[in-house]
Amino acid sequence: MRTETLLTAYHVDRGHARYVADLALALFDHTGALHGMSKSARSMLETGALLHNVGMTVDEAQHHIVGRDIVLRDDLDTFDDDTRAIIACIVAFHRKKVRPNLEPTYLRLSKKRQDVALRLAAILRVADGLDYSQSQMTRLLGCTSDGARFVLHLAGPHAASDGARALAKADLWQKTLGGQLEVVVEEEPPVADAGAARAEPPATPEGPEADAGPVESSALPPALGAGLAEAGRVILRRHFRRLLVEERAVRADSDIEAVHGLRVATRRLRSTLQLLEPVAPVREVQRFRKAIQRIAQSAGATRDCDVFLAQIERYVAEQPDERRAGVEPIVAALQIDRTVAHARLVERLDTARYADFKRAFAIFITDNAAGWNTAPRPRDLAGSVLWRRYEQLRVHEIGLDLRDAEANNDAALHEMRIDGKRLRYTLEAIAEATEQSLAAVLDPLIELQDHLGAIQDIAVASAYVRALEEHREDNAELEAYLASRIAERARLLETLPQVWETITGADYRRALMDVIIGL
């Protein structure tokens, strides 16, 4: 799809887009000695500048991310995949704080192309700031440099405020191009030189371009109006970014919820990949699901310790002082185990194998590569996948007598919980792809998952305490703790049939079928 077609389809403010592009090109030409980029990079910058607000009419708050997805979906003027990825980076990085290592389109690129993407984004950020007023009246008269400083000479009624905004967005410029960026507002500007950017008059189109209303459904970005394959890639990019965010937090280890967030991100990625199996390259899906599962397993030991520590700390806080000392051995042992488990997790995240996975997966979710079946829509396949997930959960009632606490075993309940998670994450992926509100089917499922999760936490805690045989001799406090957990498990099992019946009842089945029909 040509750039002009996208500008029309998404009702982009052409006056602002063209003016920012002209400013960006002028900055590119003036800073050639700093960036050393080619004419092809100049073309990428122009395209990225024209499209930097292409997502505005779809989602103003996240228009840089929506714009990235639009760029990745469409064959922009026959650009190859890496060139399109660089343009997508430019669009994604033109606003907000730039964290490149959290962006899939950046991770897929070679080091050399990553440098190009960052330098072009740095130029666009400053150019966009120079028309922050969106008046197309701040003129770039020229640029001067003494090596340490790079000065923009501006004129116009909004030059001071637009210049200040450009400086506020110059953080990436200073990191990638070097030199302190400064602004000088000329009171009596001379005639603009040949290198100065000139504004085109705001476009006054007729027909569809004049309509600033919502975008037609055929022009919506992937998660809203495309086929299952592209909608799935958009969702995968969202969850992959969440994985990368949580990875940073896990390394910092300042919040125990980071490990939980990492595991949730892996589950959502795997569930979405499962949903995409009918339309995605089979080998790649299987390879990435296994790689993501390894990450989740590496995080499991740390998460188990975190959950157990949080629970036992609550228990200890409720006990009188004279009973707390007896529980200290288990707390100390848990803290040691947690330290070891976290170190192993970070070690796994530092491996070359994990780095290779991140780049390969980034390419997988940002390429319009062969092997994808782009024809099916979410409604064509998601319904059958969803119902299969529900049947996989329902089958557990055959082998479990939920009304007989003694007949239940922890392993079987844990398997039930896993299948409940699969159904939940499939529903959430469908909700993202179709923009449906699925609270009627999700809320009871989350309640079941939480209920079974509490039972599983007790099973893990009980096994851990029993393994500490050297600390349990004549330790009444530990025995009391263990008894409290067993009693809590009995209470949870007593109420589990009611929670389960909500999931298996006729009302829930009707609600689930309504979701499938709604596709």
Secondary structure, DSSP 8 states (H G I E B T S, - for coil): --HHHHHHHTT--HHHHHHHHHHHHHHHHHTHHHH---HHHHHHHHHHHHTTTTTTTT-STTHHHHHHHHHHHS-GGG--HHHHHHHHHHHHTSSS---GGG-HHHHTS-HHHHHHHHHHHHHHHHHHHTTTTSSS--EEEEEEE-SSEEEEEEESTTHHHHHHHHHHT-HHHHHHT-SEEEEEE-SS-----TTS----------GGGG--S---GGGS-HHHHS-HHHHHHHHHHHHHHHHHHHHHHHHHT--THHHHHHHHHHHHHHHHHHHHTTTS-HHHHHHHHHHHHHHHHHHHHHHHHHHHHHHHHHHHHTS-HHHHGGGHHHHHHHHHHHHHHHHHHHHHHTSHHHHHHHHHHHHHHH---TT------HHHHHHHHHHHHHHHHHTHHHH--TT-GGG--HHHHHHHHHHHHHHHHHHHHHHHHHT---HHHHHHHHHHHHHHHHHHHHHHHHHHHHH-HHHHTT-HHHHHHHHHHHHHHHHHHHHHHHHHHHHHSHHHHHHHHHHHHH-
